Amino acid sequence: MKNDIETVELISNVIDRYRSSFVTKVHNYENEDHDVIMDLFGITPLLKRENRQYWGRELGMCWQLIVSALCKAKCSNYSPAQRIGADEPYDLAVGNHAIDTKYRIGSGDSGTLKKFKQYGPLLRSKDLNPVLLIVRQDNLSAAITACRAGGWTVYQSQATFAFIEKLTNFDLYSLLLSMKGKFLFERE
């Protein structure tokens, strides 16, 4: 296992790559909430509202890579996502936990909900425990209900960070909080 200095550097590198990509992006609703991932880059709710889809996708991928890097560094029983047929229903595994990371679940479209409902039993049939780790608390309740009905264990906000700390024995939330504003980007 890597020591904490190497782990912090690994996570910092992931975050810094995203800061660089944000510099070149030009963006186009009324939630004033922010989170530790937004705070890393100094992304305000106003800036995020200019292009919610872009920020949701990019912050979600950043979150996925942070969690994957941390689990890979700290968990001897880490494994990357595996395809099941044509699908890749989770992002990474730690032991029997098939973990899917989400920045926020805001989609209530039938296709998205259908996938959540299908993937849970599929993973369980492979003796995996489907776990959703969601950064934000302001998720669409219908989607959360659908995930749970599909057999997913769902963690949101602080519960997500508590689960990660228990899994990795590393306080990711405090690390991200301490990095607030260290990856600011200037728009041209």
DRENZA-754976 format. One record per residue: x, y, z of N, C-alpha, C in turn. Coordinates in steps of 0.1 Angstrom, whole numbers, padded with zeros to 4 digits, always signed. Example, Ala and Ser with C-alpha at 12.3 -4.5 7.8 and 13.67 -1.06 7.14 Angstrom:
<rs>
+0132-0057+0078+0123-0045+0078+0132-0033+0078/+0128-0022+0071+0137-0011+0071+0129+0000+0079/
</rs>
This chain:
<rs>
+0008-0012+0000+0000+0000+0000+0009+0012+0000/+0004+0023-0006+0011+0035-0007+0010+0043+0006/+0020+0051+0010+0018+0059+0022+0009+0071+0019/+0006+0078+0030-0004+0089+0028+0001+0100+0020/+0014+0103+0020+0020+0114+0011+0018+0111-0003/+0021+0098-0007+0019+0094-0021+0004+0094-0025/-0005+0090-0015-0019+0090-0018-0024+0105-0020/-0020+0114-0012-0024+0128-0013-0019+0133-0027/-0006+0130-0030-0001+0134-0043-0009+0128-0055/-0013+0116-0054-0021+0109-0064-0034+0116-0066/-0041+0119-0055-0054+0126-0056-0052+0140-0061/-0041+0147-0056-0039+0161-0061-0037+0161-0076/-0030+0151-0082-0027+0150-0096-0040+0149-0104/-0049+0141-0099-0062+0139-0105-0070+0153-0106/-0070+0159-0094-0077+0172-0093-0071+0183-0102/-0058+0183-0102-0051+0193-0110-0053+0191-0125/-0055+0179-0130-0058+0177-0144-0072+0183-0147/-0081+0182-0138-0094+0188-0141-0094+0203-0140/-0086+0208-0131-0084+0223-0131-0080+0228-0145/-0070+0221-0151-0065+0225-0164-0076+0224-0175/-0084+0214-0174-0095+0213-0184-0105+0224-0182/-0107+0228-0170-0118+0239-0167-0114+0252-0173/-0101+0255-0174-0096+0268-0179-0101+0271-0193/-0102+0260-0201-0105+0263-0215-0120+0262-0218/-0128+0258-0208-0143+0257-0210-0150+0270-0208/-0158+0274-0218-0167+0285-0217-0181+0280-0214/-0189+0285-0205-0202+0280-0201-0214+0288-0204/-0225+0282-0205-0238+0289-0208-0249+0288-0197/-0294+0276-0129-0307+0276-0125-0307+0281-0111/-0309+0277-0099-0310+0287-0089-0306+0281-0076/-0299+0270-0077-0294+0263-0065-0281+0270-0060/-0281+0274-0048-0269+0280-0043-0260+0271-0035/-0263+0258-0035-0255+0248-0028-0242+0246-0035/-0232+0243-0027-0219+0239-0032-0214+0227-0024/-0203+0222-0028-0198+0210-0022-0182+0210-0022/-0176+0200-0016-0161+0201-0015-0155+0199-0028/-0161+0193-0038-0155+0191-0051-0155+0205-0058/-0167+0212-0058-0167+0225-0064-0157+0234-0057/-0156+0233-0044-0147+0242-0037-0132+0240-0040/-0129+0229-0045-0115+0226-0049-0111+0236-0060/-0120+0238-0069-0117+0246-0081-0122+0260-0080/-0129+0264-0069-0135+0277-0068-0147+0278-0077/-0154+0268-0080-0166+0268-0089-0178+0273-0080/-0184+0284-0084-0195+0289-0077-0208+0283-0082/-0219+0283-0074-0232+0279-0080-0236+0286-0092/-0233+0299-0093-0236+0307-0105-0229+0302-0117/-0216+0300-0116-0208+0294-0127-0214+0281-0131/-0217+0272-0121-0222+0259-0124-0235+0259-0132/-0243+0269-0128-0256+0270-0135-0255+0274-0149/-0244+0280-0153-0242+0284-0167-0243+0272-0176/-0238+0260-0171-0238+0248-0179-0238+0236-0170/-0250+0233-0164-0251+0222-0155-0247+0209-0160/-0250+0206-0172-0247+0193-0178-0232+0191-0178/-0225+0201-0183-0210+0201-0184-0204+0199-0170/-0208+0207-0161-0202+0206-0147-0206+0193-0140/-0218+0189-0142-0222+0176-0136-0213+0164-0141/-0211+0164-0154-0203+0154-0161-0189+0155-0156/-0183+0166-0157-0169+0168-0154-0166+0166-0139/-0174+0172-0130-0172+0170-0116-0174+0155-0112/-0184+0149-0119-0186+0134-0117-0175+0126-0121/-0168+0129-0132-0157+0121-0136-0145+0124-0127/-0143+0136-0123-0133+0139-0113-0135+0131-0100/-0147+0131-0095-0151+0123-0083-0148+0109-0085/-0152+0103-0096-0149+0089-0099-0134+0086-0098/-0126+0094-0104-0112+0092-0105-0105+0094-0091/-0110+0103-0083-0105+0105-0069-0108+0093-0061/-0120+0088-0061-0124+0076-0054-0116+0064-0058/-0115+0062-0071-0107+0051-0077-0093+0052-0073/-0087+0063-0074-0073+0065-0070-0070+0062-0055/-0079+0067-0047-0078+0065-0033-0080+0050-0029/-0090+0043-0035-0092+0029-0032-0081+0020-0037/-0075+0024-0049-0064+0017-0055-0052+0018-0046/-0050+0030-0040-0038+0032-0032-0039+0026-0018/-0051+0026-0013-0053+0022+0001-0059+0008+0004/-0065+0002-0006-0072-0011-0004-0066-0022-0012/-0060-0032-0005-0054-0043-0012-0063-0051-0020/-0076-0050-0017-0086-0058-0025-0094-0050-0035/-0087-0039-0040-0093-0031-0050-0092-0038-0064/-0102-0036-0072-0101-0040-0086-0109-0030-0094/-0104-0027-0107-0111-0018-0116-0125-0024-0120/-0133-0016-0126-0146-0021-0131-0144-0032-0141/-0153-0041-0141-0153-0053-0150-0166-0052-0159/-0165-0055-0171-0176-0055-0180-0184-0068-0177/-0197-0067-0177-0206-0078-0176-0215-0078-0188/-0211-0086-0197-0218-0086-0211-0213-0073-0218/-0222-0065-0222-0219-0052-0229-0219-0041-0219/-0222-0043-0207-0224-0032-0197-0212-0032-0188/-0210-0020-0182-0200-0018-0171-0208-0011-0160/-0215-0019-0152-0225-0013-0142-0219-0007-0130/-0206-0007-0128-0200+0000-0117-0186+0005-0121/-0180+0014-0112-0168+0020-0115-0155+0013-0110/-0157+0007-0099-0146+0000-0092-0151-0010-0082/-0143-0019-0077-0147-0028-0067-0136-0028-0056/-0141-0029-0044-0133-0032-0032-0139-0043-0025/-0132-0055-0025-0137-0067-0020-0150-0070-0028/-0161-0073-0021-0173-0076-0028-0182-0064-0030/-0177-0052-0027-0185-0040-0030-0182-0035-0044/-0193-0036-0052-0192-0030-0066-0197-0016-0065/-0187-0006-0066-0190+0008-0063-0192+0016-0076/-0203+0023-0076-0205+0032-0087-0205+0046-0080/-0198+0055-0086-0197+0069-0080-0205+0078-0088/-0212+0087-0082-0220+0097-0088-0217+0111-0081/-0216+0121-0089-0216+0135-0083-0229+0138-0078/-0239+0136-0086-0253+0139-0082-0262+0131-0091/-0273+0126-0086-0283+0120-0095-0295+0129-0096/-0296+0134-0108-0307+0144-0111-0316+0139-0122/-0313+0128-0128-0321+0123-0139-0332+0114-0135/-0344+0117-0139-0355+0108-0136-0360+0101-0149/-0351+0102-0160-0356+0096-0172-0357+0081-0171/-0366+0075-0178-0369+0060-0176-0357+0052-0180/-0348+0056-0189-0337+0048-0192-0327+0047-0181/-0324+0058-0175-0315+0059-0163-0320+0050-0152/-0333+0052-0148-0339+0044-0137-0339+0029-0141/-0342+0026-0153-0342+0012-0157-0328+0005-0155/-0318+0013-0158-0304+0007-0156-0301+0005-0142/-0305+0014-0133-0302+0012-0119-0310+0000-0114/-0322-0001-0118-0330-0013-0114-0325-0026-0119/-0319-0026-0131-0313-0038-0137-0300-0042-0131/-0291-0032-0129-0278-0034-0125-0277-0040-0111/-0285-0036-0102-0285-0041-0088-0286-0056-0088/-0297-0061-0093-0298-0076-0093-0287-0083-0101/-0283-0077-0112-0272-0083-0120-0259-0084-0111/-0256-0074-0104-0244-0074-0095-0245-0084-0084/-0257-0084-0078-0260-0093-0067-0259-0108-0072/-0263-0111-0084-0262-0124-0090-0247-0128-0091/-0238-0119-0091-0224-0121-0092-0217-0121-0078/-0226-0121-0068-0221-0121-0054-0214-0108-0050/-0219-0097-0057-0213-0083-0054-0224-0075-0047/-0220-0066-0038-0228-0057-0031-0228-0044-0039/-0239-0040-0046-0239-0027-0053-0240-0015-0044/-0230-0006-0045-0230+0006-0036-0228+0018-0045/-0237+0028-0042-0236+0041-0049-0230+0051-0039/-0220+0058-0043-0213+0068-0035-0216+0082-0042/-0225+0090-0036-0229+0102-0042-0224+0114-0034/-0217+0123-0041-0211+0135-0034-0222+0144-0027/-0232+0147-0035-0242+0157-0031-0254+0151-0024/-0261+0159-0017-0274+0155-0010-0286+0158-0018/-0285+0168-0027-0297+0173-0035-0300+0164-0047/-0302+0151-0045-0305+0142-0056-0320+0140-0058/-0323+0136-0070-0337+0134-0073-0342+0122-0065/-0352+0124-0057-0357+0113-0047-0362+0101-0055/-0368+0103-0066-0373+0092-0074-0362+0083-0079/-0351+0089-0082-0339+0081-0087-0333+0073-0075/-0332+0080-0064-0327+0073-0052-0335+0061-0048/-0348+0063-0048-0358+0053-0045-0356+0041-0055/-0355+0044-0068-0353+0034-0078-0340+0026-0076/-0330+0033-0072-0317+0026-0069-0318+0017-0057/-0324+0021-0047-0326+0013-0035-0335+0001-0038/-0346+0004-0046-0355-0007-0050-0348-0018-0059/-0337-0013-0066-0329-0022-0074-0319-0029-0066/-0318-0027-0053-0308-0034-0045-0296-0027-0042/-0295-0014-0046-0283-0006-0043-0283-0001-0029/-0271-0001-0022-0269+0006-0010-0265+0020-0014/-0272+0030-0010-0270+0044-0015-0265+0052-0003/-0253+0059-0006-0248+0068+0004-0247+0082-0003/-0251+0092+0005-0251+0106-0001-0244+0115+0009/-0237+0125+0003-0231+0135+0011-0221+0130+0022/-0223+0134+0035-0215+0130+0045-0214+0115+0047/-0225+0108+0045-0226+0093+0046-0216+0087+0036/-0215+0093+0024-0205+0088+0014-0191+0089+0019/-0188+0100+0025-0174+0102+0030-0171+0093+0042/-0181+0090+0050-0180+0081+0062-0177+0067+0057/-0185+0063+0046-0183+0049+0040-0168+0048+0035/-0164+0059+0027-0151+0058+0021-0140+0058+0032/-0142+0065+0043-0132+0065+0054-0131+0051+0060/-0143+0045+0062-0143+0031+0068-0137+0021+0059/-0139+0023+0046-0133+0014+0036-0118+0015+0035/-0113+0027+0035-0099+0030+0032-0091+0034+0044/-0097+0037+0055-0090+0042+0067-0083+0055+0063/-0089+0063+0055-0084+0076+0051-0095+0086+0050/-0093+0098+0056-0103+0108+0057-0102+0117+0045/-0109+0112+0034-0109+0120+0022-0116+0133+0023/-0127+0134+0031-0134+0146+0032-0125+0157+0038/-0118+0154+0049-0109+0164+0055-0098+0168+0045/-0093+0159+0037-0083+0162+0027-0088+0172+0017/-0100+0169+0011-0106+0177+0001-0109+0191+0007/-0114+0191+0020-0117+0204+0026-0104+0212+0028/-0093+0206+0031-0081+0213+0033-0075+0218+0020/-0080+0212+0009-0075+0216-0005-0084+0227-0011/-0094+0232-0003-0103+0242-0009-0095+0254-0015/-0098+0256-0028-0092+0267-0035-0078+0265-0040/-0073+0254-0038-0059+0251-0042-0058+0248-0057/-0069+0246-0063-0069+0243-0078-0077+0252-0086/-0077+0265-0082-0085+0275-0088-0080+0276-0103/-0089+0280-0111-0086+0282-0125-0091+0296-0129/-0085+0302-0138-0089+0315-0143-0095+0313-0157/-0107+0319-0159-0113+0318-0172-0107+0329-0181/-0105+0326-0193-0099+0336-0202-0110+0345-0208/
</rs>
